[in-house]
Amino acid sequence: MKNIYFVIGTRAEAIKILPVCKALEAEKIPYYVISTGQHDLQEFNFKNFKEVTPPRGKSGTFNRITDALPFLFSAMKKIFPLVKGQIVVV
């Protein structure tokens, strides 16, 4: 059986997948949450939580898209080996 991985970066994404994670827990279906570090998501207390980069804080905003791209590509390079061959929800 393949594992389910949620790749998230923002508080809004965490809020949206929280009910899904609770439903998976109720059914005893294992899942993993990987944070890109765009926002600090420790407060959500996801089971099997991993950050691939240090969080940028609660806002995690970038002034320009060109500032965000290197950050996101760096995070993706760390995530791909963790989720290869698995079910990934981004």
Protein Blocks (a to p, Z undefined) as FASTA:
>chain_A
ZZdddddfbfklmmmmmmmmmmmmmnopacddddehlaccklnopghiacfbdcebjnop
afbfklmmmmmmmmmmmmmmmmgoiacdZZ
